[in-house]
Amino acid sequence: MKSIRKTSITGVLCLTLFSTTLAMSCREESEITTIQEIQTNHQNAKTRFVNVKGTQFAYRVLGKDGGVPLVLFPGLGGSMDDWDPAVTDGLAKKYKVIIFDNKGVAASKGTTPDNIQAMADDAIDFIEALHLNKVNIMGFSMGGFIAQRVVLTKPALINKVILTGTGPKGAIGLSNLPNIVASTAGLSPEESFLKFGFTQSPESIAAGKAAYARIQSRTVDRDLALSDATSASQFTAVLGWAQPNADALNEIKNIKKPVLIVHGENDLPVSIQNAHNMSQNLENSELLIFPDSGHASFFQNHDAFVTKAVQFLDK
């Protein structure tokens, strides 16, 4: 039976597709450490490396050991240090949270694919390289595209899914991304972050500035910057996902796992209509909409988001 619950929570928050943060070199280890060695928070989690079919992937583990881990997939242009610590640390109080750089991204080696399915295949390989046989996954924006393909490609690996600021193939508004990017020419990194992820209200802008400051707070063992080649491949992959697809909503009906959909009412690159479309076509979904919030509403409304995510994952 189809079960969809829609929730609207007042608040503000945001994020950027192109969070451009200064990068410092990750410390590479001579031996691969085990997943059981847990660091407690975003600020001090050690960068580790695992061999994934001959390619070194960088990752960090936050929170407590035990239970079903939560693996996070970042958005376009994002690395491990583009997550808001208010979100990652909030989730890590209850769960083992794993953040990582997919193939060719930031500190991970290899060549970044130019299509979402290949990125999803690499993400599956990474999870399996950590010897995990069941995980929860959370994807933001492009990471949400990847999360959809992961659960469709290997459903037995997935327990529950959280999709934030994302949409199905052919997502409404996504094809306008080149124009949105062009409109940020000449803006500072913080100004670009605010334009992509927040509304123009004073409350949203203030929340965006606070999120930006939190993201910059890690200064030791900071992730590497994305290369131009990786950025170009990701952009190509996202534009490929944006192409009209008449069967997209039918395809996601094959996702039978519980899904929490989180969206900002005023999302600039990915229209709110995408969230409604997904909620109407996913058999077991919940929809959480944040008013006066942009693309990454879960940064702006981090406390409310974490509370809802924990409730969803605990069911």
C-alpha positions as CSV (number, residue, x, y, z in Angstrom):
1,M,0.0,0.0,0.0
2,K,1.3,3.5,-0.9
3,S,2.1,5.5,2.2
4,I,3.1,9.1,1.8
5,R,3.2,11.6,4.6
6,K,3.9,15.3,3.9
7,T,5.3,17.6,6.5
8,S,6.0,21.3,6.4
9,I,8.4,22.8,9.0
10,T,9.1,26.5,9.2
11,G,12.8,27.4,9.1
12,V,15.6,28.4,6.8
13,L,18.7,26.9,5.4
14,C,20.8,26.4,2.3
15,L,23.7,25.0,0.5
16,T,25.6,25.5,-2.7
17,L,26.2,23.3,-5.7
18,F,29.6,24.8,-6.1
19,S,30.9,25.3,-2.5
20,T,34.4,26.5,-3.2
21,T,36.4,26.0,0.0
22,L,40.2,26.2,0.4
23,A,41.7,22.8,0.4
24,M,44.6,21.4,2.3
25,S,46.3,18.1,1.7
26,C,44.9,15.0,3.3
27,R,47.3,12.8,5.3
28,E,47.7,9.5,3.5
29,E,48.2,6.4,5.6
30,S,50.5,3.5,4.7
31,E,47.9,1.0,5.8
32,I,44.2,0.8,5.4
33,T,42.6,1.2,8.8
34,T,39.4,-0.7,9.7
35,I,35.9,0.7,9.7
36,Q,35.7,0.0,13.5
37,E,38.2,2.7,14.3
38,I,35.7,5.5,14.9
39,Q,36.3,9.3,15.2
40,T,33.6,11.2,16.9
41,N,33.0,14.4,14.8
42,H,33.4,16.3,11.6
43,Q,36.2,18.4,12.9
44,N,38.6,15.7,14.0
45,A,37.6,12.7,11.9
46,K,40.7,11.2,10.3
47,T,41.0,10.9,6.5
48,R,41.4,7.2,5.7
49,F,41.9,5.4,2.4
50,V,40.6,2.1,1.1
51,N,41.5,0.2,-2.1
52,V,38.4,0.0,-4.3
53,K,39.2,-2.3,-7.3
54,G,42.7,-0.9,-7.5
55,T,41.8,2.8,-6.8
56,Q,42.4,4.6,-3.5
57,F,39.2,6.2,-2.2
58,A,39.3,8.7,0.6
59,Y,36.7,8.5,3.4
60,R,36.0,9.5,7.0
61,V,33.9,7.9,9.7
62,L,32.0,9.9,12.3
63,G,29.9,8.8,15.3
64,K,29.4,5.5,17.0
65,D,30.2,2.0,15.9
66,G,27.4,-0.5,15.5
67,G,24.0,-0.5,13.8
68,V,23.3,0.3,10.1
69,P,25.8,2.9,8.9
70,L,24.7,6.0,7.0
71,V,26.7,6.8,3.9
72,L,26.5,10.3,2.5
73,F,26.7,11.3,-1.2
74,P,27.6,15.0,-1.8
75,G,26.3,17.4,-4.5
76,L,27.9,18.7,-7.6
77,G,31.4,20.2,-6.8
78,G,31.2,18.8,-3.2
79,S,33.8,16.8,-1.3
80,M,34.0,15.6,2.3
81,D,34.5,19.1,3.6
82,D,31.4,20.6,1.8
83,W,29.0,19.0,4.3
84,D,27.7,21.2,7.1
85,P,29.1,19.9,10.4
86,A,25.8,20.8,12.0
87,V,24.2,18.1,9.9
88,T,27.0,15.5,10.0
89,D,27.7,15.8,13.7
90,G,24.0,15.9,14.4
91,L,23.5,12.6,12.6
92,A,26.7,11.1,14.1
93,K,25.3,11.5,17.6
94,K,23.1,8.6,16.8
95,Y,24.7,6.7,13.9
96,K,27.9,5.7,12.3
97,V,28.2,8.3,9.5
98,I,30.5,7.7,6.5
99,I,31.5,10.5,4.2
100,F,33.7,9.9,1.2
101,D,35.1,11.2,-2.1
102,N,33.9,9.2,-5.0
103,K,36.3,8.2,-7.8
104,G,38.5,11.1,-9.0
105,V,36.9,13.5,-6.5
106,A,39.2,15.6,-4.2
107,A,41.5,13.2,-2.3
108,S,40.3,10.0,-4.1
109,K,42.3,8.7,-7.0
110,G,41.1,7.7,-10.5
111,T,39.1,9.4,-13.2
112,T,35.6,10.8,-12.4
113,P,32.9,9.3,-14.7
114,D,30.8,11.7,-16.8
115,N,27.5,9.8,-16.1
116,I,25.4,9.1,-12.9
117,Q,25.1,5.4,-13.3
118,A,28.9,4.9,-13.4
119,M,29.2,7.1,-10.3
120,A,26.6,4.9,-8.6
121,D,28.5,1.8,-9.5
122,D,31.7,3.3,-8.0
123,A,29.7,4.2,-4.8
124,I,28.5,0.6,-4.5
125,D,32.1,-0.7,-5.0
126,F,33.3,1.7,-2.2
127,I,30.6,0.5,0.2
128,E,31.4,-3.2,-0.5
129,A,35.1,-2.5,-0.1
130,L,34.4,-1.5,3.5
131,H,32.8,-4.9,3.9
132,L,29.3,-3.5,4.6
133,N,26.4,-5.6,3.7
134,K,23.6,-3.2,4.6
135,V,23.6,0.6,4.7
136,N,21.4,3.6,4.8
137,I,22.2,6.2,2.2
138,M,21.7,10.0,1.9
139,G,22.2,12.0,-1.2
140,F,22.2,15.7,-1.8
141,S,21.4,17.2,-5.3
142,M,23.7,15.2,-7.6
143,G,24.3,12.8,-4.7
144,G,20.5,12.2,-4.7
145,F,20.7,11.2,-8.4
146,I,23.5,8.8,-7.4
147,A,21.5,7.5,-4.4
148,Q,18.5,6.7,-6.7
149,R,20.7,4.7,-9.1
150,V,22.4,2.9,-6.2
151,V,19.1,1.6,-4.7
152,L,17.8,0.7,-8.1
153,T,21.1,-1.1,-9.1
154,K,21.6,-3.0,-5.8
155,P,18.5,-2.8,-3.6
156,A,19.7,-5.6,-1.3
157,L,22.5,-3.4,-0.1
158,I,20.2,-0.6,1.0
159,N,18.1,-0.2,4.1
160,K,16.6,3.3,3.9
161,V,17.2,6.4,1.7
162,I,17.2,10.1,2.3
163,L,17.0,12.4,-0.7
164,T,17.7,16.1,-0.2
165,G,17.4,18.9,-2.9
166,T,17.2,16.4,-5.7
167,G,14.9,15.0,-8.4
168,P,14.3,12.1,-10.8
169,K,15.8,11.9,-14.3
170,G,14.7,14.9,-16.3
171,A,14.3,16.9,-13.1
172,I,12.3,20.1,-13.7
173,G,14.5,23.2,-13.8
174,L,17.8,21.3,-13.9
175,S,18.4,22.0,-17.5
176,N,18.7,25.7,-16.7
177,L,21.8,24.9,-14.6
178,P,24.3,26.5,-17.1
179,N,22.4,29.8,-16.9
180,I,22.4,29.7,-13.1
181,V,26.1,29.0,-13.0
182,A,26.7,31.9,-15.4
183,S,24.8,34.2,-13.2
184,T,27.3,33.7,-10.4
185,A,30.2,35.0,-12.4
186,G,32.2,37.5,-10.4
187,L,30.7,36.4,-7.1
188,S,32.8,35.4,-4.1
189,P,32.7,31.8,-2.9
190,E,30.3,32.8,-0.1
191,E,28.1,34.9,-2.4
192,S,27.9,31.9,-4.8
193,F,27.0,29.6,-1.9
194,L,24.2,31.9,-0.8
195,K,22.8,32.3,-4.3
196,F,22.6,28.6,-5.0
197,G,21.4,27.5,-1.6
198,F,19.3,30.2,0.1
199,T,16.5,32.6,-0.5
200,Q,16.8,36.4,-0.5
201,S,15.1,36.8,2.9
202,P,17.3,38.2,5.7
203,E,16.6,35.0,7.8
204,S,17.7,32.7,5.0
205,I,20.8,34.7,4.2
206,A,21.8,34.8,7.9
207,A,21.4,31.0,8.1
208,G,23.4,30.6,4.9
209,K,26.3,32.7,6.2
210,A,26.3,30.7,9.4
211,A,26.4,27.4,7.4
212,Y,29.2,28.7,5.3
213,A,31.3,29.6,8.4
214,R,30.7,26.1,9.8
215,I,31.8,24.5,6.6
216,Q,35.1,26.4,6.7
217,S,35.8,25.5,10.3
218,R,37.9,22.4,9.7
219,T,41.4,23.6,9.0
220,V,43.5,20.5,9.7
221,D,43.7,17.6,7.2
222,R,41.2,19.4,4.9
223,D,40.1,17.8,1.7
224,L,41.7,18.5,-1.6
225,A,40.1,20.9,-4.2
226,L,38.3,19.2,-7.1
227,S,40.3,19.2,-10.4
228,D,39.0,21.0,-13.5
229,A,38.6,17.6,-15.1
230,T,36.5,16.2,-12.3
231,S,34.3,19.3,-12.2
232,A,33.7,19.1,-16.0
233,S,32.8,15.4,-15.7
234,Q,30.4,16.0,-12.9
235,F,28.8,18.9,-14.8
236,T,28.4,16.6,-17.9
237,A,26.8,13.9,-15.7
238,V,24.3,16.3,-14.2
239,L,23.3,17.8,-17.6
240,G,22.9,14.2,-18.8
241,W,20.5,13.5,-15.9
242,A,18.6,16.7,-16.8
243,Q,17.6,15.4,-20.2
244,P,13.9,14.8,-20.6
245,N,12.9,11.2,-19.7
246,A,9.3,10.2,-20.1
247,D,9.8,7.0,-18.1
248,A,11.6,8.5,-15.2
249,L,8.7,8.5,-12.7
250,N,7.7,5.0,-13.7
251,E,11.3,3.8,-13.1
252,I,11.5,5.2,-9.5
253,K,8.4,3.2,-8.7
254,N,10.8,0.3,-8.5
255,I,12.3,1.8,-5.4
256,K,10.5,-0.1,-2.6
257,K,12.8,1.0,0.3
258,P,11.5,3.7,2.7
259,V,12.5,7.1,1.4
260,L,12.6,10.5,3.1
261,I,12.4,13.4,0.6
262,V,13.6,16.8,1.9
263,H,13.3,19.9,-0.2
264,G,13.4,23.7,0.1
265,E,10.2,25.5,-1.1
266,N,12.3,27.9,-3.1
267,D,15.0,25.6,-4.5
268,L,16.6,27.4,-7.4
269,P,18.3,24.6,-9.5
270,V,15.9,21.8,-8.7
271,S,12.2,22.9,-8.6
272,I,10.0,21.9,-5.6
273,Q,7.7,20.1,-8.1
274,N,10.4,17.4,-8.4
275,A,9.9,16.5,-4.7
276,H,6.1,16.3,-5.1
277,N,6.5,14.2,-8.2
278,M,8.8,11.8,-6.4
279,S,6.6,11.5,-3.4
280,Q,3.6,10.7,-5.6
281,N,5.5,7.9,-7.3
282,L,7.5,6.3,-4.5
283,E,5.5,3.6,-2.7
284,N,6.9,4.2,0.8
285,S,7.9,7.8,1.1
286,E,7.7,10.9,3.4
287,L,8.0,14.4,2.1
288,L,9.4,17.2,4.3
289,I,9.3,20.7,2.8
290,F,11.0,23.7,4.4
291,P,9.5,27.1,3.7
292,D,11.7,30.1,2.8
293,S,14.5,27.7,2.1
294,G,16.7,27.0,-1.0
295,H,18.5,24.2,-2.6
296,A,20.1,22.7,0.6
297,S,17.3,23.5,3.0
298,F,18.7,20.9,5.4
299,F,21.7,23.1,6.2
300,Q,19.5,26.1,6.9
301,N,17.1,24.0,9.0
302,H,19.8,21.6,10.4
303,D,18.2,21.0,13.8
304,A,14.8,20.2,12.4
305,F,16.3,18.1,9.6
306,V,18.4,16.0,12.0
307,T,15.4,15.4,14.3
308,K,13.3,14.2,11.3
309,A,16.1,12.1,9.8
310,V,16.7,10.3,13.1
311,Q,13.0,9.7,13.5
312,F,12.9,8.3,10.0
313,L,15.9,6.0,10.3
314,D,14.8,4.8,13.8
315,K,11.5,3.4,12.6
